[in-house]
Amino acid sequence: MSRVFAYCRVSTFEQTTKNQILEIKAAGFSIEPHRIIEENISGSLAIKQRPGFTKLIERLEKGDILVVTKLDRLGRNAMDVRSTAEQLEKANIRLHCLALGGVDLTSAAGKMTMAVITAVAEFERDLLIERTQSGMKRAKEEGTILGRPQILNTEQHYEIKNQLAKNPNISQAARDYNVSRQTIVRIRDNQ
C-alpha cells in the first residue's frame, strides 16, 4: 500500500501551513501527521536547498505519493518544479498537485501539463528578456546613460590620474576620494 506524504511550505514565520493541510484533507487525502512536512522558508530558494524537503526526499520510497496544494510550494520557477517532478518520477514516486485538479504530475497527463507550464514559463522569460533589451536599446538611442551612476565626475578622474602619476598609492587615493580601491584601479586603467 502506498504511503501518502504532504509538503506544505510558507515563506514567513507569520504565515501558517494549516490552510494547506486542510485543503489536502478536503481533497480526500488521508495523511498521518508524521508524514506532513511543514517548512517556513522562502520560495526563492531552489527546492534542493530546503532542509525540510531534503529530509522528505530521504524518507520517500518507491510507490509513495507526495501531495502539494500548488506548484509554487515545490519550486521557485517552472524549471525547478519540472526538475523535482522528474526526480520523483525516476524514484517511482507519484506527485499530486491539488491546484491542477489533483493530477499526478508523473503520469502521462501530468507530464503533458508540466510540459505546457514549462513552455509558458520559458516563453514569458524570453518575452521579458526581449522587452528589457528593447527598452535598453531605446534608452541608449535617447542618450540615457545606463548602469550605475558615476561616483566621481570627470574632473575628479583627471585629478586621480595626476595624483597616481606622482604617487601610485591606490589605497591613499581611495581614502582621499572616499571610494573603493577598485574604483581607483578602474579610473587608472581607463585611458
Secondary structure, DSSP 8 states (H G I E B T S, - for coil): ---EEEEEEESSTTS-SHHHHHHHHHTT----GGGEEEEE--TTS-GGG-HHHHHHHHH--TT-EEEESSGGGT-SSHHHHHHHHHHHHHTT-EEEEGGGTTEETTSHHHHHHHHHHHHHHHHHHHHHHHHHHHHHHHHHHTT---SS--SS-HHHHHHHHHHHHH---HHHHHHHHT--HHHHHHHHH--
